[in-house]
């Protein structure tokens, strides 16, 4: 009987952890913030980022939602989209706060921003 070769995965925990860290920092989030949104301990986020723990499917889905990327991007099966995502953490935090505003306040703020940008 022929001997089977060991399957060599193209995806390692270390590479996934590096991508998780990169996406988290691009979104201006701390490990504690990601952990809180996922309902897990910050230590676990650190261990995932350092490649010490293997991710399971449900966690990959949760991370994709929190980090606003696809599961394929987390796994390295697809390159991250260059969608003009702002990299200024302060700006990102403010965008998150704006998204949580009631519709009326959000619209008033957008009207003010539009007036400022048009030079009126």
Residue frames relative to the residue before (quaternion, step in Angstrom):
aa qw qx qy qz dx dy dz
X 1.0000 0.0000 0.0000 0.0000 0.00 0.00 0.00
X 0.4655 -0.6867 0.4715 0.2992 3.62 -0.85 0.89
X 0.4694 -0.6782 0.4994 0.2650 3.48 -1.12 0.74
X 0.3886 -0.7202 0.5283 0.2261 3.55 -0.92 0.92
X 0.3641 -0.6988 0.5698 0.2335 3.50 -1.09 0.75
X 0.5370 -0.6115 0.4701 0.3418 3.53 -1.12 0.65
X 0.4502 -0.6789 0.5129 0.2708 3.55 -0.98 0.87
X 0.1650 -0.7786 0.6001 0.0806 3.55 -0.82 1.01
X 0.3037 -0.7882 0.5139 0.1498 3.54 -0.43 1.22
X 0.4140 -0.7081 0.5099 0.2591 3.59 -1.00 0.77
X 0.7015 0.4072 -0.2355 0.5354 3.56 1.31 -0.21
X 0.0710 -0.7967 0.5994 0.0312 3.59 -0.74 1.03
X 0.6414 -0.5280 0.3904 0.3967 3.53 -1.24 0.44
X 0.6329 0.5466 -0.3353 0.4338 3.59 1.04 -0.77
X 0.6699 0.4897 -0.3004 0.4703 3.59 0.95 -0.88
X 0.6322 0.5133 -0.3285 0.4784 3.56 1.01 -0.79
X 0.6492 0.5276 -0.3131 0.4495 3.58 0.92 -0.87
X 0.6348 0.5229 -0.3261 0.4661 3.58 0.98 -0.80
X 0.6665 0.4884 -0.3054 0.4732 3.58 0.95 -0.86
X 0.6197 0.5394 -0.3486 0.4511 3.60 0.98 -0.79
X 0.6558 0.5109 -0.3061 0.4640 3.57 0.91 -0.94
X 0.6572 0.5206 -0.3056 0.4512 3.56 0.92 -0.94
X 0.6781 0.4820 -0.2948 0.4700 3.60 0.85 -0.95
X 0.6398 0.5334 -0.3278 0.4457 3.59 0.96 -0.88
X 0.6880 0.4752 -0.2837 0.4695 3.58 0.88 -0.94
X 0.6250 0.5355 -0.3426 0.4530 3.59 1.03 -0.70
X 0.6993 0.4450 -0.2631 0.4938 3.56 1.11 -0.65
X 0.4690 -0.7052 0.4261 0.3181 3.57 1.28 -0.03
X 0.4887 0.6630 -0.4267 0.3734 3.57 1.13 0.59
X 0.3725 -0.6781 0.5802 0.2546 3.53 -1.22 0.54
X 0.6513 -0.4851 0.3894 0.4347 3.55 -1.26 0.23
X 0.6382 0.5371 -0.3261 0.4449 3.57 0.99 -0.81
X 0.6514 0.5113 -0.3192 0.4608 3.61 0.99 -0.78
X 0.6411 0.5046 -0.3193 0.4821 3.57 0.98 -0.83
X 0.6491 0.5227 -0.3139 0.4548 3.58 0.91 -0.91
X 0.6569 0.5148 -0.3106 0.4549 3.57 0.91 -0.90
X 0.6722 0.4943 -0.3002 0.4623 3.61 0.94 -0.86
X 0.7108 0.4340 -0.2498 0.4940 3.58 1.13 -0.63
X 0.4138 -0.7175 0.4627 0.3159 3.58 1.25 -0.34
X 0.5732 0.5479 -0.4004 0.4592 3.56 1.09 0.75
X 0.6264 -0.5392 0.4148 0.3807 3.55 -1.33 0.08
X 0.5813 -0.6014 0.4259 0.3449 3.61 -1.07 0.74
X 0.5912 0.5816 -0.3590 0.4282 3.58 1.09 -0.68
X 0.6319 0.5270 -0.3301 0.4626 3.59 1.04 -0.74
X 0.6257 0.5246 -0.3428 0.4644 3.60 0.97 -0.81
X 0.6414 0.5216 -0.3155 0.4657 3.58 0.96 -0.86
X 0.6802 0.4886 -0.2950 0.4600 3.58 0.90 -0.89
X 0.6236 0.5130 -0.3437 0.4794 3.61 1.06 -0.67
X 0.6721 0.5005 -0.2958 0.4585 3.58 0.94 -0.91
X 0.7088 0.4345 -0.2567 0.4928 3.59 1.09 -0.63
X 0.5111 -0.6898 0.3929 0.3295 3.58 1.28 0.16
X 0.4514 0.7101 -0.4353 0.3200 3.56 1.21 0.42
X 0.7612 0.2483 -0.1553 0.5786 3.57 1.24 -0.38
X 0.4069 -0.6932 0.5418 0.2457 3.54 -1.16 0.64
X 0.4145 -0.7135 0.5157 0.2306 3.56 -0.93 0.95
X 0.2513 -0.7297 0.6068 0.1901 3.57 -1.14 0.59
X 0.7431 -0.4751 0.2598 0.3932 3.55 -1.24 0.51
X 0.6781 0.4916 -0.3069 0.4521 3.58 0.83 -0.93
X 0.6571 0.5014 -0.3143 0.4670 3.58 1.01 -0.75
X 0.6083 0.5356 -0.3559 0.4652 3.59 1.03 -0.70
X 0.6464 0.5126 -0.3138 0.4701 3.57 0.97 -0.85
X 0.6622 0.5021 -0.3043 0.4656 3.60 0.95 -0.85
X 0.6547 0.5040 -0.3082 0.4715 3.57 0.95 -0.85
X 0.6248 0.5387 -0.3399 0.4516 3.58 0.99 -0.81
X 0.6669 0.4945 -0.2985 0.4708 3.57 0.97 -0.85
X 0.6828 0.4895 -0.2885 0.4593 3.60 0.84 -0.97
X 0.7575 0.3822 -0.2006 0.4897 3.58 0.93 -0.92
X 0.3574 -0.7716 0.4547 0.2647 3.58 1.35 -0.04
X 0.5241 0.5483 -0.4542 0.4673 3.53 0.81 1.13
X 0.5401 -0.5990 0.4570 0.3749 3.58 -1.23 0.15
X 0.6204 -0.5218 0.4252 0.4025 3.54 -1.26 0.36
X 0.6124 0.5521 -0.3450 0.4485 3.59 1.07 -0.69
X 0.6375 0.5113 -0.3304 0.4723 3.59 1.05 -0.68
X 0.6319 0.5219 -0.3292 0.4690 3.58 1.00 -0.79
X 0.7257 0.4376 -0.2374 0.4749 3.57 0.92 -0.92
X 0.4740 -0.6902 0.4310 0.3365 3.58 1.24 -0.23
X 0.4451 0.6933 -0.4524 0.3414 3.57 1.22 0.37
X 0.7626 0.1366 -0.0946 0.6252 3.55 1.31 -0.33
X 0.4868 -0.6621 0.4804 0.3065 3.56 -0.98 0.79
X 0.5757 -0.5907 0.4304 0.3667 3.59 -1.09 0.67
X 0.4776 -0.6628 0.4992 0.2888 3.53 -1.05 0.80
X 0.2967 -0.7125 0.6047 0.1963 3.54 -1.00 0.84
X 0.0830 0.8495 -0.5095 0.1087 3.53 0.20 1.28
X 0.6030 -0.5824 0.3658 0.4042 3.57 1.12 0.47
X 0.2559 0.7872 -0.5200 0.2106 3.58 1.17 0.47
X 0.4239 -0.7069 0.4962 0.2727 3.60 -0.69 1.01
X 0.3075 -0.7753 0.5302 0.1526 3.55 -1.06 0.77
X 0.5160 0.6292 -0.4232 0.3985 3.59 1.25 -0.08
X 0.4142 -0.7506 0.4600 0.2312 3.58 -0.45 1.24
X 0.6379 0.5281 -0.3422 0.4439 3.58 0.96 -0.80
X 0.6423 0.5229 -0.3125 0.4652 3.55 1.02 -0.84
X 0.6613 0.5163 -0.3058 0.4500 3.58 0.92 -0.89
X 0.6478 0.5120 -0.3219 0.4632 3.58 0.97 -0.84
X 0.6542 0.5022 -0.3142 0.4701 3.58 1.02 -0.77
X 0.6161 0.5351 -0.3474 0.4620 3.59 1.05 -0.71
X 0.6364 0.5193 -0.3276 0.4668 3.57 0.99 -0.77
X 0.6524 0.5024 -0.3144 0.4723 3.58 1.00 -0.80
X 0.6366 0.5277 -0.3265 0.4578 3.59 1.01 -0.82
X 0.6351 0.5457 -0.3289 0.4366 3.60 0.97 -0.83
X 0.6919 0.4835 -0.2735 0.4611 3.60 1.12 -0.60
X 0.5105 0.6593 -0.4174 0.3614 3.60 1.26 -0.21
X 0.5584 -0.5625 0.4727 0.3852 3.57 -1.22 0.44
X 0.7057 -0.5137 0.3034 0.3823 3.57 -1.19 0.62
X 0.6636 0.5230 -0.3066 0.4384 3.58 0.91 -0.91
X 0.6830 0.4725 -0.2832 0.4796 3.57 0.89 -0.95
X 0.6210 0.5402 -0.3353 0.4584 3.55 1.03 -0.79
X 0.6702 0.4953 -0.2976 0.4658 3.59 0.90 -0.91
X 0.6371 0.5203 -0.3305 0.4627 3.62 0.98 -0.79
X 0.6567 0.5074 -0.3042 0.4678 3.55 0.97 -0.83
X 0.6560 0.5064 -0.3098 0.4660 3.59 0.95 -0.84
X 0.6198 0.5316 -0.3377 0.4681 3.60 1.05 -0.74
X 0.6495 0.5088 -0.3049 0.4757 3.58 0.99 -0.85
X 0.6549 0.5046 -0.3078 0.4709 3.58 0.92 -0.87
X 0.6544 0.5128 -0.3148 0.4580 3.59 0.92 -0.89
X 0.6499 0.5070 -0.3143 0.4710 3.60 0.98 -0.82
X 0.6488 0.5168 -0.3121 0.4631 3.57 0.98 -0.83
X 0.6995 0.4816 -0.2722 0.4524 3.58 0.88 -0.94
X 0.6788 0.4765 -0.2956 0.4741 3.60 1.09 -0.63
X 0.5026 -0.6896 0.3993 0.3352 3.59 1.27 -0.12
X 0.4054 0.7245 -0.4716 0.2972 3.64 1.21 0.25
